[in-house]
Amino acid sequence: MALPTIFSQIIVLIYNMSDTFYVGRTNNPYMVAGASLILPVFNICLALAGLTGIGGGALVSRLLGVNREEEAKKVSAFSIYLAIAITAVFSIAVLLFMQPLLGLLGASENTFEYARQYSFCVIVLGGIPTVLSNVLANLLRSAGESKKAGFGITMGGMINIVLDPLFMFVLLPKGQEVLGVGIATLLSNCIACTYFLCVIFRMRRNSVISFRIWDGLPERKSILSVFSVGVPSAITTLLFDIDYVVIDKLMTGYGDIALASIGIVLKAERLPLNVGVGICQGMMPIVAYNYSAKNRKRMDETIKFSIKVGLIVSAVSIVLYELLAGRIMQLFISDPQTVLLGTDFLRVRVLATPLMFCSFFTVYVFQGFGKGRISLFLGVTRWLVFNIPMLFLLNFLFGMYGIVWSQVTADILTVTLSLIVYRKYGR
């Protein structure tokens, strides 16, 4: 379950970083900063995908654990159409309020147009295919089809990597590189979405994943269960997003070079975290299924094994990033100031990797249990009580490097709280 998901998460990261990599080939830090500003808005799309994909997917696994396949079909169809409706509203809102939104994110005169071009392609036009791809991948994974889910996400990422330089340096004129990246990302997400739609249509007779909304809505209890897990997941992702917005906003006070540096770092640090997300996404359906089927032994073994693997990955990543931070920055941009700042930032931020993994691992476990209130409590506490206040506090006390150290400091508190809650609930 986990290996295809981990691989697809790595490819997703690579294709997200490929945008920054290719834009960095222009050696224009304003282009890099403009494209990086849209990361929080893109993460909101992922939050919308989590609302129905994780909420619906976790419930589908639990329904399979008690042999309720017909209800699982209704839940999957409800999740799909809900995702489309919500994302359509969000994309239209971004289009209508583009200018004040980009101003809020910290776009300057030098970065505004680049941020506008990228957001129009990726969010306004590409919001629905992006969200729907992730929802369908989550639903497939919840029914045990991890390979098909992983292949679809991987395929979309690989296509994006190929299309980026084609549109940037061949098809579009010089100065339109950010627009080229946006078009490439839009097309790759549309192709991935088409793949998932075709897969589910071909599996329709032998799978609980269904488009048949006309079969009727799921039970009221099931709808509430989708939202009870999905809404906390979405809120947690949105708060994670706000954390990135605050980082960007605070970093703009130190200039566009600092903003470009942290923009690269926030993507580069995602490699071990995306592997961790892959482990969690592979773990959650098994935990949900066995929780529902009351197979406590298999559930506990899955949880213990998953967290061990995640911590090993985190430890290895710290060593590699500390040694190779400078070279990693040079992969994205050759501007000496950006590389120098980014190297320092990356070496500090990577220290939080095992802490961040433990934090969201606990949230995924409670989502598998269907305990949305607990996962919401942990997510809200992490971001609103620890992380975001810590950003302002350390920025006030230590300036630019205080922003970078805030993640480690806040996640020490978060992990302590997570362990207390998990041990209490486990008993």
N, C-alpha and C positions, 0 to 999 in steps of 0.2 A: 504493500500500500504506500509506503513512504518513498521508496527509491524513485519511481516515476515522478512523484510530486516534487521531490528535492531537485531532480534534474530539470523539471519544468520551471521551478522557482529560480534556479541558477540562470536558465536561458532568459527568463523574464527580466532578471537583474541585468544580464548582459545587454539585452536589447534596450533597456532603460538607460544603461550607461553608454550604449553605443550612440545615442542621441548626443549626450554630452561629449563623448569622444570625438565624433565627427565635427560637431560645432567647434570644439576646441582646436581642430586642425586649422580653423580660420585664424587662430591666435588673436581672436577678438574677445576680451573678457566681458564686454557688454552683451555680446550674443550669448555667451555662456551664462551670464547672470540672468538675462531675460528668459531663457529656456528653463533655468533652474527655479525661477519664481513660480512656475506653473505646477511644480511638484506637489504642493499642498492641495491644489484644486484637483489634480489627477487622483490624489489619495482619497478625496471625497467620493470620487467614482468608485473606488475600491470599497469604501465604507458602504455605499449603496448596494454593492454586490454582496457584501457581508450580511447586510440586513436580511436579504431573502436567501442568499446562497448558503450561509452558515446556519441561519435560523431554520430554513427549510431542510437543509442537508442533514443537520443533527437529528431533526425529528424523523426524517425518512429512515435513518439508521435505527432509531429506537423503535419505529413501527415495524421494521423488518424483524427486529429482535423478538417481537410478540406476534409475528405472522399476520400482520394487517396490511397486505399488499394493496388492496383497493384504496384504502385511506391514504397510503403512501403515494399512489398515483395522483390523487386529488391534491395532495400537499405540493407535489412537484409542479403541477400545472399552475396552481395558485401562486407559487413562488416565482415562476417564470414571468407571468403576465404582470404581477405586482412590480417586479424589477423594471420591466419595460416602461410602465406608467410613471414610476417615480423618477427614473432617469430622464425621461422626456421632459418632465417639468423642470428638473435641475438644469438641463442643457439650455432650455429656453431662457431660464433665469440668468444664466451666465452670459448669454448673448445680449440680453436687454440691459444688464448692469455691468458690462465689461469694463468700462472706464473707471468707475469708482472701486470695483473689485481689484483691479490691478494696482490702483493707487494704494489701497489698503494693504496689499501684499508687499509694497515697497518699491514699485517700479519707478524709475527716474526717467528724465528726458532721454537718457542714453539707452535705456532698456525697454521702454514702454512698447514700442512698435514690434520688437522681437517677441515680447511676451504675448502681445495681442495676436500675432500670426500663429504662434504655437498653440495657444489656448483655443482659437477658433477651429483649428483642424482637429485637435486631440479631444477637446471637451464638448464643443458645440456640435460638431459633425460626428465625432467619434465616440461620444458618451455612451449611446445605447449599445453598439457592438462591443465596446470594452467591458461594460457591466454585464451584458448578457453572456459573453464568453466566460467570465469568471463564475457567474451563477451556474451555468450549465456544467462547467468543470467541477464545481463543488457538489452538485447533485449527482453527477456520474460517480464521483469518488464516494459519495455516501452509499451508493448501491454496489460498491465493490469494483467499479470499473476505473480503477486508478490509472491503468495504462492508457486508456482512451483519453482520459482527462489530461494526463501528462503530455501525450502526443500533440493534442490540439494546442495547448499553451506553448509547447516547444516550437511547433510549426509556425505559429504566429510570430514568435520572437525571431526565428531564423529568417523569415521573410523580411521582417523589419530591418535586420542587420544588412541584408543584401540591398534593399531599396533605399536606405539612407544615403549612401554615396552616389547612387544613380540620380536621385532627384536633386541632391545638393550641388554636385560638381559637374553633372552632365546635362540634365534636362532644364534646370533653372539657371538664370544669369547670376553672376557674382553679386553678392549683397543680399541674396534671397535664400541663404543657406538654412536659416531657421524655418522658413516656410517649407522648404524641401523636406526637412526632418519631420515637420508636422504632417505633411501629405503622406510620407512613407509610413508613419505610425498609424495614421487613419486607415490606409489601405490594408496593412498587415492585420489590424484588429478586425476589419470587415471580413477578410479571408478566414481568419480563425473562427469567427462567429458562424460563418457559413458552414465550415467543417463540423462544428458542434451540432448545428441544426440538422445537417444531413445524417450524422451518426445517430442521433436520437430518433429521427424519423425512421431509419432502417431498423432500429432496435425496438420499435414501438410495441411489437407483439410479445416480446420476451423481456421487457424491462418495466420497472415501476416509474421510470422517468417518462412523463407524458405531457403533451401539449393540449390534451382534451379537456379544456375548461368547461365544455358543455356537459361533461359527466356530472357536474355539480361542484359546489364549494365543499371543502373539507369541513369536518365538524368544528363547532365553535371552539371547543377545547384545543383542537389542532391549530386553528388560526392564532389563538392566543399564545400557543406554545411557540409558533414561528416568530411572533413578535417578542415574546419574553426572552428568547435567546438572540434573535436577530437585531433587535433595537439596542441592547447593550453592546453587541459586537460593533454595530455602526457607530454608536456614541463613542466607544473606545477608540475606534479608528479616526473619528472626527477630532477627538481630543489630541490624538497623536498628530493629526494634521495641524491643529492649532499650535501645538508645540513647535512644529516646523515653521509656521508663519511667524511666531514670536522670535524664533532664532533668526530668521531672515530679516525681520523688522529691526531687531536690536543690532544685527550685524551691519545693516545699511548705515548706521551711525558711524561706522569705521571705514566707509568707502566702498566703491564697487569692486575693488580688488579683493577685499575681505569677503564680500558677498559671493563673488565667483569662487573663492577658495572653499568656503563652507558648503556651497552648492555641490561642488565635486565630492567633497568629503561625505556629505549626507547620502550620496549615491554609492560611493566606494565602500562605506561601512556596511552596506546592506548585504554583501555576499554571505558572511556567516549568519546574519539574521534571516536571510531568505532560506538558507539551508535549515535553520531552526524552524521556520514557518512550515517548510516541507515536512519535517519530522512531526510537527504538531498536527498538520492536516492529514497525514497518514495515520496518526495515532487516534484522532478523535472519532472517526466512524467505528473503529474497533471498540473503543471505550464505550461509546454510546450504545452499540449493539449489545455488548456483554453486560452493561449496566441494566439495560431493559430486560435482558434474558436472565438476569440474576446470577451470572457466572463471575463471582467476585474474584476468584483466583486468577483467571485469564485477564481480567481487567487490570488488576494490580500489577501483574507481570508486564503488561503492555506499558503501563505508566512508568514503572521503574526503568525498564529497558530504554524507553524513549528519552527520558531525562538524562540518563548516563551518556547516550550517544550525543545529545545536544551539548552537554558540558564539555565533552572531548573535542567536538568541533570548535567550540568557543575558545578553548585553551590553545589549540593549534593556530587559530586565526590571530590571536593576540601576538604570538611569536612571529608569525609571518608578516603581519602588518607593521610591527615595530621595526623589523629588519628592512622591509621593502617600501616603506611609506613614501619616500622621495621618488622612487621609480614609478610607483602607482600614480602619483600626481603627474609625472611627466608623460604618462600615457594619454592624459586628457588635454594637457596644455603645456606649452613651452615657456610661457611668460615667467621669468625668474621670481618675481614678487609673489605671484599666485602660487607657484610651486613651493616656495619657502614657507609661506603661511599655511598652506594646505597640509604640508608634511607634519608640522607641529600639531595642527588640529586633528589629523587622522590618528597620530600616535596616542593622543589623549582619549579621543572618542572610542577607540577600539577596546579600551580597558573596561568599558561598560558592557561588552558583548555577553558574557555569561550571566550578568545580572539581568539584562534585558530579556535573554532567553527564558530564564526562570520566571520572570514576570508574566510574559505572555503565554508561557506553557501552562501556568496555573489557570489562566483565564480560559484557555482551550479545554482544559480538563473539565471545568465547571460547565462550559457550553455543552460538552458531551453528555454530562449528567442532566442537561436541561435546566440547570440552576442559573437562570438569567440574572436574578437579583444579586447573587454573589459575584458573578463575573462583572456586572455593572458596578458594584461597590468597589471591586479591586481596580477596574479601569478608571473610574472617576477619581478615586483616591490617588492613583498613580499620577495622573496628569494635572488635576486641579489642585490637589493638596501638596504634592511633592515636586513634580517636574517643572511646571510653569512658574510657580512662585520662586523656585530655586534659580531659574533663569534670570529673573529680575533682581533677586538678591545678590547673586554672584556677579552679575554685570555691574551692579552698583558698587560692590566692594572691590572687585578685581578687574573690571573692564572687559575687554574683548576675550581674554583667555578664561575669564570667569564663566562666560557663555559656554565655552567648550567643555569645561570641567563639570558643568551642572548635571549632565546625564549620569555620570558615575555617582555623584553625591546623592542625587535623588533616588536612584535605583537601589542603593544600599537600603534606604528606608522602605522602598517598595517591596523588595524581596523579603525583608523581615516581616512585614505585614502579611504577605502572601503565605509564608510558611506557617504563621500563627493561624490564619484562617483555614488553610488546608488541613492542618493537624486537628483542629477543632471539629471540622466537618467530617474528617475521616473516622473519628471515634463515633 
